[in-house]
Amino acid sequence: MNIKKAVTETVLILFSFSLQTTLFSFIPVLRASADVMLILTVCHALFRGERTGVMTGFICGLLYDIMFMDILGFYALLYAFIGFVCGALTDYFDRNDIRLPLAAIVISDIAFGLIRFFFLYVLMGNFDIAFYMRDSMLPELVFTIIVSLVFYPLLLLIEKKIIEPKLIGKEKPEEFVDVI
Amino acid sequence: MSPVVKKKPEKKSIPGKYLLLIVTILCLALMLLTFTTDISSGFLDSAVGTVVVPFQKGLMHTGTALTSIADKRREYSELEAENESLKQQIAELTSENTLLMQDHYELMSLRELYDLDNTYSEYEKTGARIIAADSGSWFSTFVIDKGEADGIETDMNVISGAGLVGIVTETGKDWARVRTVIDDRSNVSATILHTGDNLMISGGIELIEQGLISYSGLYDQDENVREGDKVVTSGISSKYLPGILIGYVESIDTDSNNMTRSGYITPVVDFEHLREVLVILEKKQNTGEHGS
């Protein structure tokens, strides 16, 4: 882990977190915010594999827990699992095709929403899933998809320009190995 | 491809599976620890706050700037008409104000005579700006830009001009988390102002959208309570200061036990457009010590 990478990583996580909880939360038309941290976790997992996925997810989730939850670790665990599962898909992933990351984000967001519904609402005695879907999950999903259409190319660009030039000197990325 | 080319492992450190296992155990331990004990997240809070809050403040600032540009585009004539009506309003208010000031001075002197304590206008307050909100639309918690350094502590009441907003649940060095009364987890004991009947107010997820909060346990056999009555925080509440306006009774239904009433209250605070709040720097537990 070189310094440039660490700094990029930190800034990306902080930026995603702040964007999700400030600007996006206050757009009046939308009742929900886009899950920018989910996009970041899924993309990083797809770019670099399971370990990065787990770590990015864990840090993102922990930040959210500390700022908004009474119990620490819930979101951290969820994001880490999403990072892990998406990391396992790295081998089937063509980074110039946005369909797989988009599908991964959509599925993750739905799974995330359902798990959150079960643990945070059903266990507290709210069973109104239709209301939850309409009022919270669906707007969040739509907003997240729109944001990821912008965010994915941006992340890919950062990945290509900042993270990878360093790698080529030391160890070749897998694509190059395969060609030889 | 020849099988000679093997997939390179991700550097030499631990594989993802084990990392996930470690993270899982860590998270479960954290959940258990924060759930069973009361230590919350003290130092983590302040560490994260120091790093994240400047980011959030910056973005929020940008957001506000953008909104103001959009606002400027509003129709000129609309503004002019508004200006006209506002001027008229100022004139009316000024005359009204002079009358009220007279009443006010009279009231002051009378109060002095009777040595009465003033209500919550006397509490020391500090203004704060909302810098982040919970992104899920159901839990209505938000973060403000003042914290321990400004004298804010857990359990302090938060109001916004007209009435009660919520309560501080967690503090960092220069930020604090506030849980609003419309939150699912909020329960406030309150009083109908003119009859003195007590009731329990609880927020609810289904009601946020309609801008209502529900109440229950109102014991009112003589049916004195009417729609539109003022509801204020009660003196028997352990955390909320007495006499802060919460809202107005919207509807009254008789419960199936025929003894108590329940229904909805319209809060006076507009939670959807909340940007600035006031934190009362006095806690319920302390008021007894230096109160009269």
Interface residues (C-beta under 8 A of the other chain):
Chain A: L14 F15 F17 S18 L19 Q20 T21 T22 L23 F24 S25 F26 P28 R31 A32 S33 D35 R48 G49 E50 R51 G53 V54 M55 F58 L63 I66 M67 F68 D70 I71 L72 G73 F74 A76 L77 A80 F81 F84 G87 A88 R116 L120 Y121 M124 N126 D128 F131 Y132 D135 S136 P139 E140 E171 E174 V177 D178 I180
Chain B: M1 V5 K7 K8 E10 S13 I14 P15 G16 K17 L19 L20 V23 T24 L26 C27 L28 A29 L30 M31 L33 T34 F35 S40 S41 L44 D45 V48 V51 V52 F55 Q56 G58 L59 M60 T62 G63 I131 A132 A133 D134 S135 G136 S137 W138 F139 T141 V143 T169 R177 D184 I205 E206 E209 E272 H273
